[in-house]
């Protein structure tokens, strides 16, 4: 089947605009907002736990927060670990506006079965904060916070097993640490530029903290917190060819260690990353491409005025393992690279990545320009307008020894 450029852009927009239904608790509350758990009170007589949440706005503009009906909490005691669902208080609106430099107060309520002992228990809301707060007890009915009849509750327990409120059937996060340790890595986008055999380019990328976070477990920071598995996949699609095949797909798994960052007095943040990266295109014979490299990448982030920042990250790579398949590949790709990014967190951003071989004079330049779509159209999907330019050698592994210049536009989920 032949796929035109118009068809590709339509499919791409639909793909990027689609996302699964959100979990009960939104994870989208971001800077300049900070969430603090206040008092957590267990009323023994009414079997309700009332959780006070404070939303602190450190920014210069008022922030409006959409409050989910349900948010998941973790409850830890000496005897058990369990999860529960907090329901927004009956008198609480579904959204609040927090003035600049001020705070907003919200209450969430949990029904606790009578036989469950919450004495000396600690409550955490992982989706919003890692702060642990002790659950205090008091007598007297909190009638103003009574839950509606349809609030989820557990049947009474008759033994010492942990008690929790069941998660909604569509929530796949319950009992999974995946999203707590899964983060963005390289940009995720789909872009198109006509006239070549790699007109369309799609990239997906993520990284996973292999050992989880020590602070989330109430433990001291550990060097293992910085160990990640990362994966990036780049697909180059010849949409104008017969049957619209993929010209090449590059697979890039890697094992990385990201050091803790240190902030200097002038707000400059320093960090670093080392990694072992494999790159291949999964093909056989003369079209096969693969290489393995160890790299070292110091990083620095610095403010530019009040709203913009610049990130600089040079990288030095060393080939390891078998080099016989494509022995001259680094003559074109080089072992030295430099990443530079200038932009605003909620505005325009320019990112550049260069590769260079000082011996051969070969290399490449990749530049991404992005802007939030909702800044132009407030009711649009949460995407970024994305433009990418490339010039030099080795945009994909198959064509590592061919010089190319490309310009593509499209949309990004992560920039």
C-alpha positions as CSV (number, residue, x, y, z in Angstrom):
1,X,0.0,0.0,0.0
2,X,1.3,3.4,-0.9
3,X,1.4,6.0,1.9
4,X,1.3,9.7,0.9
5,X,2.9,12.5,3.0
6,X,-0.6,13.7,4.0
7,X,-1.6,10.3,5.1
8,X,1.6,10.0,7.2
9,X,1.1,13.3,9.0
10,X,-2.5,12.5,9.8
11,X,-1.6,9.1,11.2
12,X,1.3,10.7,13.2
13,X,-1.0,13.3,14.7
14,X,-3.5,10.7,15.8
15,X,-0.8,8.4,17.2
16,X,0.8,11.2,19.3
17,X,-2.5,12.7,20.4
18,X,-3.7,9.3,21.8
19,X,-2.7,8.3,25.3
20,X,-4.2,5.9,27.8
21,X,-6.7,7.0,30.3
22,X,-4.9,8.6,33.2
23,X,-4.6,6.8,36.5
24,X,-6.6,8.1,39.5
25,X,-3.8,10.4,40.6
26,X,-2.3,12.9,38.1
27,X,1.5,13.0,38.0
28,X,1.4,16.3,36.0
29,X,1.8,18.8,38.9
30,X,5.1,20.4,38.2
31,X,7.3,23.3,39.2
32,X,6.8,26.0,40.5
33,X,4.4,24.0,42.7
34,X,5.4,22.0,45.7
35,X,3.1,19.6,47.5
36,X,3.4,19.1,51.3
37,X,1.4,16.7,53.4
38,X,0.1,18.5,56.5
39,X,-1.9,16.8,59.3
40,X,-3.1,13.2,58.8
41,X,-5.8,12.4,61.3
42,X,-7.5,9.0,62.0
43,X,-10.9,9.4,63.6
44,X,-11.3,6.1,65.5
45,X,-15.1,6.4,65.9
46,X,-16.0,7.2,62.3
47,X,-13.1,5.0,60.8
48,X,-12.0,7.9,58.5
49,X,-8.5,9.2,57.9
50,X,-8.4,12.8,56.8
51,X,-5.3,14.0,54.9
52,X,-4.4,17.7,54.6
53,X,-2.5,18.7,51.5
54,X,-0.8,22.0,51.0
55,X,0.0,23.2,47.4
56,X,2.8,25.8,47.6
57,X,3.3,28.1,44.6
58,X,6.8,29.5,44.4
59,X,6.3,31.0,41.0
60,X,5.3,34.5,39.9
61,X,1.9,33.6,38.5
62,X,-1.2,32.0,39.8
63,X,-1.4,28.3,39.2
64,X,-4.7,26.3,38.7
65,X,-4.6,22.7,39.8
66,X,-7.0,20.0,38.6
67,X,-7.6,17.7,41.6
68,X,-8.4,14.0,40.9
69,X,-11.3,12.3,42.6
70,X,-9.0,9.5,43.9
71,X,-5.3,9.5,44.7
72,X,-3.3,6.4,45.9
73,X,-1.5,6.4,49.2
74,X,1.1,4.0,50.7
75,X,0.7,3.1,54.3
76,X,3.6,1.5,56.2
77,X,3.6,0.2,59.7
78,X,5.8,-2.2,61.7
79,X,3.5,-5.1,60.8
80,X,2.6,-4.5,57.1
81,X,2.8,-2.4,53.9
82,X,-0.4,-1.6,52.1
83,X,-2.0,0.7,49.6
84,X,-5.2,2.7,49.9
85,X,-7.3,5.2,47.9
86,X,-8.0,8.7,49.2
87,X,-11.1,10.4,47.9
88,X,-11.3,14.1,47.6
89,X,-13.3,15.7,50.4
90,X,-17.0,16.2,49.7
91,X,-16.7,20.0,50.1
92,X,-13.5,20.2,48.0
93,X,-13.8,21.6,44.4
94,X,-12.2,19.6,41.5
95,X,-9.8,22.5,41.0
96,X,-8.1,25.2,43.1
97,X,-6.2,28.3,42.2
98,X,-3.0,29.0,44.1
99,X,-1.8,32.6,44.1
100,X,1.9,33.4,43.4
101,X,3.9,33.1,46.6
102,X,0.9,31.5,48.4
103,X,-0.6,28.1,49.0
104,X,-3.8,26.2,48.6
105,X,-5.3,23.7,51.1
106,X,-7.1,20.5,50.1
107,X,-8.4,17.6,52.1
108,X,-8.6,13.9,51.0
109,X,-10.4,11.2,53.0
110,X,-9.9,7.4,53.3
111,X,-12.3,4.9,54.9
112,X,-10.4,2.6,57.3
113,X,-11.9,-0.8,58.3
114,X,-12.4,-0.9,62.1
115,X,-10.1,-3.9,62.6
116,X,-7.1,-2.2,60.9
117,X,-4.6,-0.8,63.3
118,X,-3.1,2.5,62.1
119,X,-1.2,3.3,65.3
120,X,2.4,4.3,64.5
121,X,1.7,4.0,60.7
122,X,3.2,6.3,58.1
123,X,1.4,7.7,55.1
124,X,2.9,8.6,51.7
125,X,1.4,9.8,48.4
126,X,4.0,8.6,45.9
127,X,2.5,10.3,42.9
128,X,2.9,13.7,44.5
129,X,5.6,13.6,47.2
130,X,7.9,11.2,49.0
131,X,7.2,12.9,52.3
132,X,6.2,10.4,55.0
133,X,3.7,11.6,57.7
134,X,2.7,9.8,60.9
135,X,-1.1,9.1,61.2
136,X,-2.4,10.6,64.4
137,X,-5.5,9.4,66.2
138,X,-8.4,11.2,67.9
139,X,-11.9,10.5,69.1
140,X,-15.0,12.3,67.8
141,X,-16.8,11.9,64.5
142,X,-15.6,14.0,61.5
143,X,-19.0,14.2,60.0
144,X,-18.2,17.0,57.6
145,X,-15.8,14.7,55.8
146,X,-18.2,11.7,55.5
147,X,-17.7,9.6,52.4
148,X,-20.5,9.0,49.9
149,X,-22.0,5.5,50.0
150,X,-20.4,4.5,46.8
151,X,-16.8,5.1,48.1
152,X,-14.7,1.9,47.6
153,X,-14.3,-0.2,50.8
154,X,-12.9,-3.6,51.7
155,X,-14.9,-6.3,53.3
156,X,-14.0,-6.9,56.9
157,X,-10.9,-8.9,57.5
158,X,-10.7,-11.7,60.0
159,X,-7.0,-12.2,60.2
160,X,-3.8,-10.2,60.4
161,X,-3.3,-9.8,56.6
162,X,-2.8,-6.2,55.4
163,X,-6.0,-4.4,54.5
164,X,-6.3,-2.0,51.5
165,X,-8.9,-0.5,49.2
166,X,-9.1,-2.1,45.8
167,X,-7.7,-0.2,42.8
168,X,-10.0,0.5,39.8
169,X,-9.8,-2.3,37.2
170,X,-8.3,0.0,34.6
171,X,-5.4,1.0,36.8
172,X,-2.3,-1.0,35.9
173,X,-0.1,1.0,38.3
174,X,-1.3,-0.8,41.5
175,X,1.4,-3.2,42.7
176,X,3.9,-2.0,40.0
177,X,7.0,0.2,40.6
178,X,7.3,0.8,36.9
179,X,6.2,4.4,36.6
180,X,7.9,5.4,39.8
181,X,11.3,4.5,38.2
182,X,10.5,5.1,34.5
183,X,11.6,8.5,33.1
184,X,12.2,10.2,29.7
185,X,15.6,9.8,28.2
186,X,16.0,11.1,24.6
187,X,13.2,13.0,22.8
188,X,10.1,11.1,21.6
189,X,8.8,12.4,18.3
190,X,7.5,11.7,14.8
191,X,8.6,14.0,12.0
192,X,8.4,14.2,8.2
193,X,10.4,15.8,5.4
194,X,9.5,14.8,1.7
195,X,11.8,13.9,-1.1
196,X,14.2,11.2,0.3
197,X,14.2,7.5,1.2
198,X,14.1,8.5,4.9
199,X,11.3,11.0,4.6
200,X,9.7,10.1,7.9
201,X,11.6,9.6,11.2
202,X,10.1,8.3,14.5
203,X,12.0,8.0,17.7
204,X,11.0,6.5,21.1
205,X,13.2,6.5,24.2
206,X,13.0,5.9,27.9
207,X,15.2,5.0,30.9
208,X,14.5,2.8,34.0
209,X,16.1,3.1,37.4
210,X,17.1,-0.5,38.0
211,X,17.3,-0.5,41.8
212,X,14.6,2.0,42.4
213,X,15.0,5.1,44.7
214,X,16.4,4.7,48.2
215,X,14.6,7.8,49.4
216,X,11.3,6.4,48.2
217,X,11.9,3.4,50.5
218,X,12.8,5.6,53.4
219,X,16.5,4.6,53.2
220,X,19.7,6.6,52.9
221,X,20.9,7.6,49.4
222,X,22.9,4.9,47.6
223,X,25.2,4.9,44.6
224,X,22.8,2.3,43.1
225,X,20.2,5.0,42.7
226,X,22.1,6.2,39.6
227,X,22.1,2.9,37.7
228,X,19.7,2.9,34.8
229,X,18.8,0.8,31.8
230,X,18.0,3.0,28.8
231,X,16.6,2.2,25.4
232,X,16.2,4.3,22.2
233,X,14.8,3.2,18.9
234,X,15.0,5.3,15.7
235,X,12.9,4.4,12.7
236,X,13.6,5.8,9.2
237,X,10.5,5.3,7.0
238,X,10.4,5.5,3.2
239,X,6.7,6.5,3.0
240,X,6.8,7.3,-0.7
241,X,8.2,4.0,-1.9
242,X,6.2,1.0,-3.0
243,X,4.6,-0.6,0.1
244,X,6.2,2.1,2.2
245,X,9.0,0.1,3.9
246,X,11.2,1.1,6.7
247,X,14.6,2.1,5.2
248,X,16.4,1.3,8.5
249,X,15.7,0.9,12.2
250,X,18.4,1.6,14.7
251,X,18.3,-0.1,18.2
252,X,20.2,1.5,21.0
253,X,20.1,-0.2,24.4
254,X,22.5,1.0,27.1
255,X,23.5,0.7,30.7
256,X,24.2,4.0,32.4
257,X,25.3,5.5,35.7
258,X,24.1,9.0,36.4
259,X,25.9,10.8,39.2
260,X,24.1,12.9,41.8
261,X,24.1,16.6,40.8
262,X,25.8,19.4,42.8
263,X,24.6,23.0,42.7
264,X,27.1,25.8,43.1
265,X,26.4,29.2,44.7
266,X,25.8,30.8,41.3
267,X,23.0,28.3,40.5
268,X,25.2,26.3,38.2
269,X,24.4,22.6,38.4
270,X,27.1,20.0,37.7
271,X,26.7,16.3,37.1
272,X,27.9,13.4,34.9
273,X,27.0,10.2,33.2
274,X,29.0,7.1,32.0
275,X,27.5,4.3,30.0
276,X,28.0,1.2,27.9
277,X,26.0,1.5,24.7
278,X,25.2,-1.0,22.0
279,X,24.0,0.2,18.5
280,X,22.8,-2.1,15.8
281,X,20.2,-2.2,13.0
282,X,19.2,-5.9,13.4
283,X,20.0,-6.8,9.8
284,X,22.2,-9.5,8.3
285,X,24.9,-9.7,5.6
286,X,26.3,-6.5,4.0
287,X,23.5,-4.4,5.5
288,X,24.4,-5.4,9.0
289,X,25.7,-2.5,11.3
290,X,26.7,-2.7,14.9
291,X,29.1,-1.2,17.4
292,X,29.7,-1.1,21.2
293,X,31.1,1.9,23.0
294,X,31.9,3.1,26.5
295,X,31.3,6.8,27.0
296,X,32.0,9.5,29.6
297,X,29.8,12.6,29.6
298,X,30.3,15.5,32.1
299,X,27.3,17.8,32.3
300,X,26.6,21.4,33.4
301,X,23.3,23.4,33.6
302,X,23.3,27.2,34.1
303,X,20.7,29.9,34.2
304,X,20.4,32.5,31.4
305,X,18.4,35.3,33.0
306,X,15.3,34.6,35.0
307,X,13.6,32.0,32.7
308,X,16.1,30.5,30.3
309,X,18.8,28.0,31.0
310,X,21.7,26.4,29.1
311,X,22.8,22.8,29.3
312,X,26.3,21.7,28.1
313,X,27.4,18.0,27.9
314,X,30.5,17.0,26.0
315,X,30.9,13.2,25.4
316,X,34.0,11.1,24.7
317,X,33.4,7.5,23.4
318,X,35.7,4.5,23.2
319,X,34.8,1.5,20.9
320,X,34.9,-1.9,22.6
321,X,34.4,-5.5,21.4
322,X,34.4,-6.8,17.9
323,X,35.1,-4.0,15.3
324,X,35.4,-6.2,12.2
325,X,31.9,-5.8,10.9
326,X,32.2,-2.1,10.0
327,X,35.8,-1.2,10.8
328,X,35.7,2.3,9.4
329,X,32.4,3.4,11.0
330,X,34.1,5.8,13.5
331,X,36.0,7.5,10.6
332,X,32.6,9.0,9.8
333,X,30.9,9.1,13.1
334,X,33.8,10.2,15.3
335,X,34.4,9.6,19.0
336,X,33.8,13.1,20.3
337,X,30.5,14.8,20.6
338,X,28.9,17.9,22.2
339,X,25.3,18.5,23.3
340,X,24.2,22.1,23.9
341,X,20.6,23.1,24.8
342,X,19.2,26.6,25.3
343,X,15.6,27.1,26.2
344,X,12.7,27.8,28.5
345,X,10.9,25.0,30.4
346,X,7.5,26.1,29.1
347,X,8.6,27.9,25.9
348,X,10.9,27.7,23.0
349,X,13.9,25.3,23.2
350,X,16.8,24.7,20.8
351,X,19.0,21.6,21.2
352,X,22.1,20.7,19.2
353,X,24.3,17.6,19.1
354,X,27.5,17.5,17.1
355,X,29.8,14.5,16.3
356,X,33.3,14.9,15.0
357,X,36.4,12.9,14.0
358,X,39.4,15.2,14.2
359,X,41.5,12.8,12.2
360,X,39.3,12.5,9.1
361,X,37.4,15.8,9.4
362,X,34.0,14.0,9.2
363,X,31.1,14.5,11.5
364,X,27.5,15.6,11.8
365,X,25.2,18.3,13.3
366,X,21.7,17.6,14.6
367,X,19.5,20.5,15.7
368,X,16.0,20.3,17.3
369,X,13.7,23.3,17.7
370,X,10.5,22.8,19.8
371,X,7.6,24.8,21.2
372,X,4.6,23.8,23.3
373,X,1.5,23.4,21.1
374,X,-0.8,24.5,23.9
375,X,1.0,27.9,24.1
376,X,-0.6,28.5,20.6
377,X,-3.8,26.5,21.0
378,X,-4.8,26.0,24.7
379,X,-7.2,23.2,24.0
380,X,-4.7,21.3,21.8
381,X,-3.2,17.9,22.7
382,X,-0.2,18.2,25.1
383,X,2.4,18.0,22.3
384,X,5.3,20.0,21.1
385,X,5.7,21.5,17.6
386,X,9.0,19.9,16.6
387,X,11.5,20.8,13.8
388,X,14.7,18.8,13.2
389,X,17.6,19.5,10.9
390,X,20.6,17.2,10.2
391,X,23.7,17.5,8.1
392,X,26.7,15.3,7.9
393,X,27.5,11.6,8.0
394,X,25.7,8.7,9.7
395,X,22.1,9.9,10.5
396,X,21.3,6.2,10.6
397,X,23.6,3.2,10.9
398,X,22.9,1.7,7.5
399,X,24.1,4.9,5.7
400,X,27.0,5.7,8.1
401,X,29.4,6.5,5.2
402,X,26.9,8.7,3.2
403,X,26.6,12.4,3.6
404,X,23.1,13.7,3.9
405,X,21.1,16.9,4.7
406,X,17.6,16.5,6.1
407,X,14.9,18.9,7.3
408,X,11.8,17.4,9.0
409,X,8.8,18.8,10.9
410,X,6.2,17.1,13.1
411,X,5.2,16.7,16.8
412,X,7.0,15.5,19.9
413,X,5.8,13.9,23.2
414,X,9.1,14.5,24.9
415,X,11.7,17.1,23.7
